[in-house]
Amino acid sequence: MSGKHTGEFFRRRDEWRKHPMLTNQLRHATPGLGIALVAFGVYLVADQLYNRLHAPSHNHSHSAAASH
């Protein structure tokens, strides 16, 4: 009989741990961080693609490096 009451006692005492303000603190503390990280990732990929497509030809850069 006392075991049943003990479990109920601790269950009611631990309800505060499941409060929405405690479980989602990071999301609420950093609004827009996920969108910003995705946008920055898209920017990095686009920058790499642009640099590969519009890279200077190797003949011009090789002759400039050989003169030094």
C-alpha positions in Angstrom: 0.0 0.0 0.0 2.8 2.5 0.8 4.6 1.7 -2.4 1.7 3.0 -4.5 1.5 6.2 -2.6 5.3 6.7 -2.8 5.2 6.5 -6.6 2.4 9.0 -6.9 4.3 11.3 -4.5 7.4 11.3 -6.7 5.4 11.5 -10.0 3.7 14.7 -8.8 7.0 16.1 -7.6 8.7 15.6 -10.9 6.1 17.2 -13.1 8.0 20.5 -13.1 10.7 18.8 -15.1 8.4 18.4 -18.1 7.3 22.0 -18.1 7.5 23.6 -21.7 9.7 26.5 -20.6 12.3 24.0 -19.4 12.2 21.5 -22.2 12.4 24.0 -25.1 14.7 26.6 -23.6 17.3 26.5 -26.3 14.8 26.9 -29.1 13.1 29.9 -27.3 16.5 31.4 -26.4 17.8 31.4 -30.0 14.9 32.2 -32.3 15.8 32.0 -36.0 19.1 30.2 -35.4 18.0 27.1 -37.4 16.9 29.3 -40.4 20.2 31.2 -40.2 22.3 28.0 -40.2 20.4 26.7 -43.2 20.8 30.0 -45.1 24.5 30.1 -44.3 25.0 26.5 -45.5 23.2 27.3 -48.7 25.5 30.3 -49.1 28.6 28.2 -48.6 27.5 25.6 -51.2 26.6 28.3 -53.7 30.0 30.1 -53.1 31.9 26.9 -53.7 29.9 26.2 -56.9 30.4 29.7 -58.2 34.2 29.5 -57.5 34.5 26.2 -59.3 32.5 27.4 -62.3 34.3 30.8 -62.6 37.8 29.8 -61.6 40.6 31.6 -63.6 42.3 29.4 -66.1 45.4 27.6 -64.9 47.6 29.0 -67.8 47.3 32.6 -66.7 47.9 31.9 -63.0 50.8 29.6 -63.8 52.7 32.2 -65.9 52.2 34.8 -63.2 53.6 32.5 -60.5 56.6 31.5 -62.7 57.7 35.1 -63.0 58.2 35.5 -59.3 
